[in-house]
């Protein structure tokens, strides 16, 4: 057995091991590398998002060494050039977003253009071979569609699972191990893939909970696109079906989680790329699991599916139906142990509730867009607070409290009693203040939802949570715009008012956010009396 794969793996490990401490030191001192935090970024201490830079450097160095001093018999030069340039382009797209947010539409357009360029260079799927019958199906014009969907889908899958420290890096390491095996069978990238596996192993040293550095969009895009591209190239050398299906087994959990997220957001009328805190790992954190326990649990399930993926390729796809059935049984057994999974099976109730929410959420999205734009028009923080109060009143909230560094402002409905359910948001670690939303309990004899549009009742606990998140996110955008235009701190211009109007709460306030990596504080206590 050749020692070259172990050598390239050691080189990748050494490069990342040495580079990451340098990146950590440099990013902490360099202002232009500090991205303006979004609403869902609430880390108490800043964490660098540039782990992908070390992986990209390792990738380029290993490829350069293999080109100069590596074995003569390697992939076709054009194939290697396309792989290097397209992976670098995808990394650059994500790295740009790490520094200055581009927006979901621009990022998606960039990903599609890069995938089209790969297909234009001849690295696409044009035929499809069925594993059992051996029948070869020509895709004709659908080849470009399949290629783009495959590459863009793999790119975003890795980015979407980067929700807990070490999760995306560990799953990518397992995928790279599978890629090494498939590549050795087909004679493709059997030296570059081990180098990346070694690099990922070193990266996990700094990314495993508690993380000191994140992949960032640059690293997640780079890894997802690279793995998808390797699978595409291997499919041209061997059995197409097996080479493409094998990685999908490893990504069984991310695919399930992403599918549920898209369905959930689509039914409720929310943008499908909007981050939320309802992924599987967030639910596990909410159940009291530590970050390490969540990561290890998901590693264990993914490792099982890695074995299934290996068997799927080894059998050249013939055992895929059996393996799919086995995988489904394991997922159902795991889901049966988790309380939150019961919602997955209550299809009728969840569908009905989600469709009922759509009208209110669409109205809220319009109001929040208006509020975000008011940040450039409001002459003072007090005026911006008035706009926030107007939006909260139109959405049916019963009370609102905004706390800034020099005081607080509070508003409540005149007919509000003393007992409310409450959500509290510490926005960007307090940099944009703290918001507290209240809604009266139905038992107080207040109008029913049909008599008071926008009123959030017991049936609308989920709706209340979504509306409060949308309004808090809009406030962050408005406050950021006001700060950029006025160059002043976010402070009330008058003295702190009396706080006698602050509503009492009979349940614990929930500190929640959409941050992909922040610990999930339980909101079930605060909303317990709202449940059906």
C-alpha positions as CSV (number, residue, x, y, z in Angstrom):
1,X,0.0,0.0,0.0
2,X,1.4,3.4,-1.0
3,X,2.4,5.8,1.8
4,X,1.7,8.9,-0.4
5,X,-1.9,9.2,0.9
6,X,-0.6,9.3,4.5
7,X,2.0,11.8,3.5
8,X,-0.5,14.2,1.9
9,X,-2.8,13.7,5.0
10,X,0.1,14.7,7.3
11,X,0.9,17.7,5.1
12,X,-2.7,18.9,5.3
13,X,-2.8,18.4,9.0
14,X,0.4,20.3,9.6
15,X,-0.6,23.3,7.4
16,X,-3.9,23.8,9.2
17,X,-2.5,23.1,12.6
18,X,0.1,25.9,12.1
19,X,-2.2,28.4,10.2
20,X,-5.2,28.5,12.5
21,X,-3.4,30.1,15.5
22,X,-2.0,32.8,13.1
23,X,-5.5,33.4,11.7
24,X,-6.9,33.8,15.2
25,X,-4.3,36.3,16.2
26,X,-4.6,38.3,12.9
27,X,-8.4,38.4,12.8
28,X,-8.6,39.7,16.4
29,X,-6.4,42.7,15.4
30,X,-7.7,43.5,11.9
31,X,-10.8,45.6,11.7
32,X,-11.7,44.7,8.1
33,X,-12.0,41.0,9.0
34,X,-14.6,41.8,11.6
35,X,-18.0,41.3,10.1
36,X,-20.9,43.4,11.4
37,X,-22.9,40.9,13.6
38,X,-26.4,40.0,12.4
39,X,-29.4,39.6,14.6
40,X,-28.8,35.9,15.1
41,X,-25.1,36.4,16.1
42,X,-25.2,36.7,19.9
43,X,-21.9,35.2,21.0
44,X,-20.6,36.7,24.2
45,X,-17.0,36.6,22.9
46,X,-16.2,37.1,19.2
47,X,-15.3,33.9,17.4
48,X,-13.4,34.1,14.1
49,X,-15.3,32.8,11.0
50,X,-12.2,32.2,8.9
51,X,-11.4,28.5,9.5
52,X,-12.1,27.9,5.8
53,X,-9.1,30.0,4.9
54,X,-6.7,27.5,6.5
55,X,-8.4,24.7,4.7
56,X,-8.2,26.5,1.3
57,X,-4.5,27.2,1.8
58,X,-3.9,23.5,2.6
59,X,-5.9,22.5,-0.5
60,X,-3.8,24.8,-2.8
61,X,-0.4,23.8,-1.2
62,X,-1.1,20.1,-1.5
63,X,-2.3,20.5,-5.1
64,X,0.8,22.5,-6.0
65,X,3.1,19.9,-4.4
66,X,1.4,17.1,-6.2
67,X,1.7,18.9,-9.5
68,X,5.4,19.7,-9.1
69,X,6.6,16.5,-7.3
70,X,3.8,14.1,-7.4
71,X,3.3,10.9,-9.4
72,X,3.0,11.3,-13.2
73,X,-0.3,9.4,-13.6
74,X,-2.9,11.7,-12.2
75,X,-6.2,13.2,-13.3
76,X,-6.4,15.0,-16.6
77,X,-4.8,18.5,-16.3
78,X,-8.0,20.2,-17.4
79,X,-10.0,18.3,-14.7
80,X,-7.5,19.4,-12.0
81,X,-7.6,23.0,-13.2
82,X,-11.4,23.1,-13.2
83,X,-11.5,21.6,-9.7
84,X,-9.0,24.0,-8.3
85,X,-10.5,27.1,-9.9
86,X,-14.1,26.3,-9.2
87,X,-13.3,25.4,-5.5
88,X,-11.4,28.6,-5.1
89,X,-14.3,30.6,-6.7
90,X,-16.8,29.0,-4.3
91,X,-14.6,29.7,-1.3
92,X,-14.1,33.3,-2.5
93,X,-17.9,33.7,-2.7
94,X,-18.4,32.5,0.9
95,X,-15.4,34.3,2.3
96,X,-16.7,37.6,0.8
97,X,-20.0,36.9,2.7
98,X,-18.1,36.3,5.9
99,X,-16.6,39.8,5.7
100,X,-19.5,41.7,4.1
101,X,-23.0,40.0,3.9
102,X,-24.0,39.5,0.3
103,X,-27.6,38.4,0.7
104,X,-29.2,35.0,-0.1
105,X,-30.1,35.9,-3.7
106,X,-26.6,37.1,-4.7
107,X,-25.0,34.1,-3.1
108,X,-27.4,31.7,-4.8
109,X,-26.7,33.4,-8.1
110,X,-23.0,33.1,-7.6
111,X,-23.3,29.4,-6.8
112,X,-25.3,28.7,-9.9
113,X,-22.8,30.5,-12.1
114,X,-19.9,28.5,-10.7
115,X,-21.8,25.3,-11.2
116,X,-22.7,26.2,-14.8
117,X,-19.0,26.9,-15.4
118,X,-18.1,23.5,-14.2
119,X,-20.7,21.9,-16.4
120,X,-19.5,24.0,-19.4
121,X,-16.0,22.5,-18.8
122,X,-17.3,19.0,-19.3
123,X,-17.7,17.9,-15.6
124,X,-21.3,17.1,-15.6
125,X,-23.7,14.2,-15.7
126,X,-25.0,13.3,-19.2
127,X,-26.1,9.7,-18.7
128,X,-27.6,7.7,-15.8
129,X,-27.1,4.0,-15.3
130,X,-29.7,2.1,-13.3
131,X,-27.9,-0.3,-10.9
132,X,-30.2,-3.4,-11.2
133,X,-31.1,-3.4,-14.9
134,X,-28.0,-1.8,-16.2
135,X,-30.1,0.4,-18.4
136,X,-28.3,3.6,-19.4
137,X,-30.6,6.7,-19.6
138,X,-29.5,9.8,-21.5
139,X,-30.4,13.0,-19.7
140,X,-29.9,15.3,-22.8
141,X,-30.7,18.9,-21.7
142,X,-31.5,17.8,-18.2
143,X,-27.8,17.1,-17.6
144,X,-27.0,20.7,-16.9
145,X,-30.0,21.0,-14.5
146,X,-29.0,17.9,-12.6
147,X,-25.4,19.0,-12.4
148,X,-26.3,22.5,-11.1
149,X,-28.8,21.2,-8.6
150,X,-26.3,18.6,-7.3
151,X,-23.4,21.1,-6.8
152,X,-25.5,23.9,-5.4
153,X,-27.4,21.5,-3.2
154,X,-24.3,19.9,-1.7
155,X,-22.7,23.4,-1.2
156,X,-25.7,24.6,0.8
157,X,-26.3,21.4,2.7
158,X,-22.9,21.7,4.4
159,X,-23.5,25.4,5.2
160,X,-26.9,24.6,6.7
161,X,-25.6,22.0,9.1
162,X,-22.9,24.3,10.4
163,X,-25.1,25.0,13.4
164,X,-23.2,23.5,16.3
165,X,-19.5,23.6,17.0
166,X,-17.7,20.7,15.2
167,X,-20.8,19.3,13.5
168,X,-20.1,20.4,9.9
169,X,-16.4,19.7,10.1
170,X,-16.9,16.2,11.5
171,X,-19.5,15.2,8.9
172,X,-17.2,16.6,6.2
173,X,-14.4,14.5,7.5
174,X,-16.6,11.4,7.2
175,X,-17.6,12.4,3.7
176,X,-13.9,12.9,2.8
177,X,-13.1,9.4,4.2
178,X,-15.8,8.0,1.9
179,X,-14.4,10.0,-1.0
180,X,-11.0,8.6,-0.4
181,X,-12.3,5.0,-0.7
182,X,-14.3,5.8,-3.8
183,X,-11.4,7.7,-5.3
184,X,-9.0,4.8,-4.8
185,X,-11.4,2.5,-6.6
186,X,-11.7,4.9,-9.6
187,X,-8.2,6.4,-9.5
188,X,-9.4,10.0,-8.9
189,X,-8.1,12.4,-6.4
190,X,-6.7,9.6,-4.2
191,X,-4.0,11.9,-2.9
192,X,-5.7,15.3,-2.7
193,X,-8.7,13.9,-0.7
194,X,-6.5,12.4,2.0
195,X,-4.8,15.8,2.3
196,X,-8.1,17.4,2.9
197,X,-9.0,14.7,5.5
198,X,-5.9,15.5,7.4
199,X,-6.6,19.2,7.2
200,X,-10.1,18.7,8.6
201,X,-8.8,16.6,11.4
202,X,-6.5,19.5,12.5
203,X,-9.4,22.0,12.0
204,X,-11.6,20.0,14.4
205,X,-8.9,20.5,17.1
206,X,-10.0,24.2,17.1
207,X,-13.6,23.8,16.1
208,X,-14.8,21.1,18.5
209,X,-16.9,22.5,21.4
210,X,-16.1,25.0,22.7
211,X,-15.0,26.3,19.2
212,X,-12.3,28.9,18.8
213,X,-12.9,29.2,15.1
214,X,-15.7,28.6,12.7
215,X,-15.8,27.3,9.1
216,X,-17.7,30.4,8.1
217,X,-19.6,30.5,4.8
218,X,-16.2,30.3,2.9
219,X,-15.2,27.1,4.5
220,X,-18.7,25.5,4.3
221,X,-19.1,26.4,0.7
222,X,-15.6,25.2,-0.2
223,X,-16.1,21.8,1.5
224,X,-19.6,21.2,0.3
225,X,-18.8,22.1,-3.3
226,X,-15.5,20.1,-3.3
227,X,-17.2,16.9,-2.0
228,X,-20.0,17.3,-4.5
229,X,-17.5,17.8,-7.3
230,X,-15.5,14.8,-6.3
231,X,-18.7,12.6,-6.3
232,X,-19.6,14.0,-9.8
233,X,-16.1,13.1,-11.2
234,X,-16.1,9.7,-9.6
235,X,-19.6,9.0,-11.1
236,X,-18.0,9.5,-14.6
237,X,-15.4,6.8,-13.8
238,X,-17.5,4.2,-12.2
239,X,-21.2,3.4,-11.6
240,X,-22.9,6.8,-11.6
241,X,-25.8,5.8,-9.3
242,X,-23.5,4.4,-6.6
243,X,-21.0,7.2,-6.6
244,X,-23.7,9.8,-6.3
245,X,-25.9,8.0,-3.8
246,X,-23.1,7.0,-1.3
247,X,-22.5,10.6,-0.1
248,X,-26.3,11.1,0.3
249,X,-26.4,8.3,2.9
250,X,-23.8,10.2,5.0
251,X,-25.9,13.4,4.7
252,X,-29.1,11.6,5.7
253,X,-29.5,13.8,8.9
254,X,-28.7,17.1,7.2
255,X,-31.1,16.3,4.3
256,X,-33.9,15.4,6.7
257,X,-33.3,18.5,8.8
258,X,-33.1,20.8,5.7
259,X,-36.2,19.3,4.1
260,X,-38.2,19.9,7.3
261,X,-36.8,23.5,7.6
262,X,-37.8,24.3,4.0
263,X,-41.3,22.8,4.5
264,X,-41.7,24.6,7.8
265,X,-40.8,28.0,6.4
266,X,-42.6,27.5,3.2
267,X,-45.9,26.6,4.8
268,X,-45.7,29.6,7.1
269,X,-44.8,32.1,4.4
270,X,-41.3,32.7,5.7
271,X,-38.2,33.1,3.4
272,X,-36.8,29.6,3.1
273,X,-33.2,30.8,3.6
274,X,-34.1,32.6,6.8
275,X,-32.2,31.1,9.8
276,X,-34.2,29.9,12.7
277,X,-33.7,27.8,15.9
278,X,-35.9,24.8,15.1
279,X,-33.3,22.5,13.6
280,X,-32.6,19.1,15.2
281,X,-29.5,20.2,17.0
282,X,-31.4,23.2,18.5
283,X,-34.1,20.9,19.8
284,X,-31.5,18.7,21.4
285,X,-29.9,21.7,23.0
286,X,-33.3,22.7,24.3
287,X,-33.7,19.3,25.8
288,X,-30.7,19.9,28.0
289,X,-28.0,18.3,25.9
290,X,-24.6,20.0,26.0
291,X,-22.9,21.0,22.8
292,X,-20.5,18.1,23.0
293,X,-23.3,15.6,23.6
294,X,-25.3,17.0,20.6
295,X,-22.2,16.7,18.3
296,X,-21.3,13.2,19.5
297,X,-24.9,12.0,19.2
298,X,-25.1,13.3,15.6
299,X,-21.6,11.9,14.8
300,X,-22.8,8.5,16.0
301,X,-25.9,8.5,13.7
302,X,-23.8,9.8,10.8
303,X,-21.2,7.2,11.3
304,X,-23.9,4.5,10.9
305,X,-25.0,6.1,7.7
306,X,-21.4,6.3,6.6
307,X,-21.3,2.5,6.8
308,X,-24.5,2.3,4.7
309,X,-23.0,4.6,2.1
310,X,-19.9,2.5,1.9
311,X,-22.1,-0.6,1.4
312,X,-24.1,1.2,-1.2
313,X,-21.0,1.9,-3.3
314,X,-19.4,-1.5,-2.7
315,X,-22.6,-3.2,-4.0
316,X,-22.6,-0.8,-7.0
317,X,-26.0,0.4,-6.0
318,X,-27.8,-2.9,-6.0
319,X,-28.5,-2.9,-2.2
320,X,-29.7,0.7,-2.1
321,X,-33.4,-0.1,-1.6
322,X,-32.6,-2.4,1.3
323,X,-30.2,0.2,2.8
324,X,-32.8,2.9,2.4
325,X,-35.3,0.8,4.4
326,X,-32.8,0.1,7.1
327,X,-31.8,3.7,7.4
328,X,-35.5,4.8,7.6
329,X,-36.1,2.3,10.4
330,X,-33.1,3.7,12.4
331,X,-34.3,7.3,11.9
332,X,-37.8,6.3,13.1
333,X,-36.3,4.6,16.2
334,X,-34.2,7.6,17.0
335,X,-37.1,10.0,16.4
336,X,-39.2,7.9,18.8
337,X,-36.9,8.8,21.6
338,X,-37.3,12.6,21.1
339,X,-40.4,14.5,22.3
340,X,-40.1,17.2,19.6
341,X,-40.3,14.6,16.8
342,X,-44.0,14.0,17.5
343,X,-44.8,17.2,15.6
344,X,-43.3,15.6,12.5
345,X,-46.0,13.0,12.5
346,X,-48.9,15.3,13.3
347,X,-49.1,16.3,9.7
348,X,-52.7,17.5,9.7
349,X,-52.4,19.7,12.8
350,X,-49.1,21.2,11.8
351,X,-50.2,21.9,8.2
352,X,-53.4,23.5,9.4
353,X,-51.6,25.7,12.0
354,X,-48.9,26.7,9.5
355,X,-51.4,27.8,6.9
356,X,-53.4,29.8,9.5
357,X,-50.2,31.7,10.3
358,X,-49.4,32.7,6.8
359,X,-51.6,35.8,6.6
360,X,-50.3,37.2,9.9
361,X,-46.7,36.4,9.0
362,X,-47.0,38.0,5.6
363,X,-48.4,41.1,7.2
364,X,-45.6,41.1,9.8
365,X,-43.0,40.8,7.0
366,X,-44.4,43.9,5.4
367,X,-44.3,45.8,8.7
368,X,-40.8,44.7,9.6
369,X,-39.5,45.7,6.2
370,X,-41.0,49.2,6.8
371,X,-39.4,49.3,10.2
372,X,-36.0,48.4,8.9
373,X,-36.2,51.2,6.3
374,X,-37.2,53.7,9.0
375,X,-33.7,53.5,10.5
376,X,-32.5,55.8,7.7
377,X,-35.4,58.2,8.1
378,X,-35.9,58.6,11.8
379,X,-34.2,61.8,13.3
380,X,-33.8,60.3,16.8
381,X,-33.9,57.1,18.8
382,X,-37.2,58.2,20.3
383,X,-38.7,58.5,16.9
384,X,-37.5,55.0,16.0
385,X,-38.9,53.7,19.3
386,X,-42.3,55.2,18.3
387,X,-42.1,53.3,15.0
388,X,-41.3,50.1,16.9
389,X,-44.3,50.6,19.2
390,X,-46.5,51.2,16.2
391,X,-45.4,47.9,14.6
392,X,-45.8,46.0,17.8
393,X,-49.4,47.4,18.3
394,X,-50.4,46.5,14.7
395,X,-49.1,43.0,15.2
396,X,-51.3,42.6,18.3
397,X,-48.7,42.6,21.0
398,X,-49.9,43.6,24.5
399,X,-46.7,45.2,25.8
400,X,-43.2,46.2,24.7
401,X,-40.1,47.3,26.5
402,X,-36.8,48.5,25.1
403,X,-33.8,48.8,27.3
404,X,-30.7,50.8,26.1
405,X,-27.5,51.7,27.9
406,X,-28.9,54.9,29.3
407,X,-32.5,54.0,30.1
408,X,-35.6,52.1,29.1
409,X,-38.9,52.8,27.4
410,X,-42.1,50.8,27.9
411,X,-45.5,50.6,26.2
412,X,-48.5,48.5,27.1
413,X,-52.2,48.2,26.0
414,X,-54.6,50.1,28.3
415,X,-56.7,47.0,28.9
416,X,-53.7,44.8,29.9
417,X,-53.9,43.0,33.2
418,X,-51.0,42.1,35.4
419,X,-50.1,38.7,33.8
420,X,-48.5,38.3,30.5
421,X,-46.4,35.7,28.6
422,X,-43.1,37.2,27.7
423,X,-40.1,36.8,25.4
424,X,-36.9,38.7,25.9
425,X,-34.1,39.2,23.4
426,X,-30.6,40.4,24.2
427,X,-29.7,41.8,20.8
428,X,-26.2,41.4,19.7
429,X,-25.0,40.9,23.3
430,X,-26.8,44.1,24.3
431,X,-25.2,46.3,21.6
432,X,-28.6,46.9,20.1
433,X,-30.3,46.9,23.4
434,X,-32.8,44.4,24.9
435,X,-36.4,43.9,23.8
436,X,-39.2,42.3,25.8
437,X,-42.5,41.4,24.1
438,X,-45.6,40.6,26.1
439,X,-49.0,39.0,25.2
440,X,-51.9,38.7,27.5
441,X,-53.4,35.4,28.4
442,X,-56.7,34.5,27.0
443,X,-58.1,33.8,30.5
444,X,-58.1,37.5,31.2
445,X,-61.3,38.0,29.2
446,X,-59.7,39.9,26.4
447,X,-61.1,39.7,22.8
448,X,-60.7,36.5,21.0
449,X,-58.4,36.4,17.9
450,X,-61.3,36.7,15.5
451,X,-62.5,39.8,17.3
452,X,-59.0,41.4,17.6
453,X,-56.9,41.0,14.5
454,X,-53.3,40.2,15.3
455,X,-54.0,39.1,18.9
456,X,-51.8,36.2,19.9
457,X,-53.8,33.7,21.8
458,X,-53.2,30.2,23.2
459,X,-53.5,28.8,19.8
460,X,-50.9,31.2,18.5
461,X,-47.9,30.5,20.8
462,X,-45.7,29.6,17.8
463,X,-47.0,32.6,15.9
464,X,-46.1,34.9,18.8
465,X,-42.6,33.6,18.9
466,X,-42.2,34.1,15.1
467,X,-43.7,37.6,15.1
468,X,-41.4,38.6,18.0
469,X,-38.4,37.3,16.2
470,X,-39.3,39.1,13.1
471,X,-39.8,42.4,14.9
472,X,-36.6,42.0,16.9
473,X,-34.6,41.3,13.8
474,X,-36.2,44.4,12.1
475,X,-35.2,46.6,15.1
476,X,-31.6,45.4,14.8
477,X,-31.5,46.4,11.1
478,X,-33.2,49.7,11.8
479,X,-30.8,50.5,14.7
480,X,-27.8,49.6,12.6
481,X,-28.9,51.9,9.8
482,X,-29.5,54.7,12.3
483,X,-26.1,54.3,13.7
484,X,-24.4,54.3,10.3
485,X,-26.2,57.5,9.3
486,X,-25.9,59.4,12.5
487,X,-22.5,58.1,13.9
488,X,-23.8,58.3,17.5
489,X,-24.4,55.7,20.1
490,X,-27.8,54.1,20.4
491,X,-29.1,56.1,23.4
492,X,-32.3,57.8,24.4
493,X,-31.8,61.6,24.2
494,X,-33.9,62.2,27.3
495,X,-33.6,60.9,30.8
496,X,-34.7,57.4,31.8
497,X,-38.5,57.4,32.4
498,X,-40.3,56.0,35.4
499,X,-40.7,52.2,35.2
500,X,-44.0,51.8,36.9
501,X,-45.7,50.7,33.7
502,X,-43.5,47.6,33.3
503,X,-45.9,44.6,33.1
504,X,-45.4,41.8,35.6
505,X,-44.7,38.4,34.2
506,X,-45.9,35.2,35.8
507,X,-43.5,33.0,33.9
508,X,-39.8,33.1,33.2
509,X,-38.7,35.4,30.3
510,X,-37.1,33.5,27.5
511,X,-33.8,34.6,26.1
512,X,-33.9,33.3,22.6
513,X,-32.2,34.1,19.3
514,X,-31.6,32.6,15.9
515,X,-27.9,32.2,16.3
516,X,-26.6,29.0,14.8
517,X,-24.1,28.5,17.5
518,X,-25.4,30.2,20.6
519,X,-26.8,27.9,23.4
520,X,-30.6,27.5,23.2
521,X,-32.4,28.8,26.3
522,X,-35.6,26.9,26.9
523,X,-38.7,28.8,25.9
524,X,-41.0,26.0,26.9
525,X,-41.2,27.3,30.5
526,X,-42.3,30.8,29.4
527,X,-45.0,29.4,27.1
528,X,-46.1,26.4,29.1
529,X,-49.6,27.8,29.8
530,X,-50.1,28.6,26.1
531,X,-49.9,25.1,24.9
532,X,-53.0,23.3,23.8
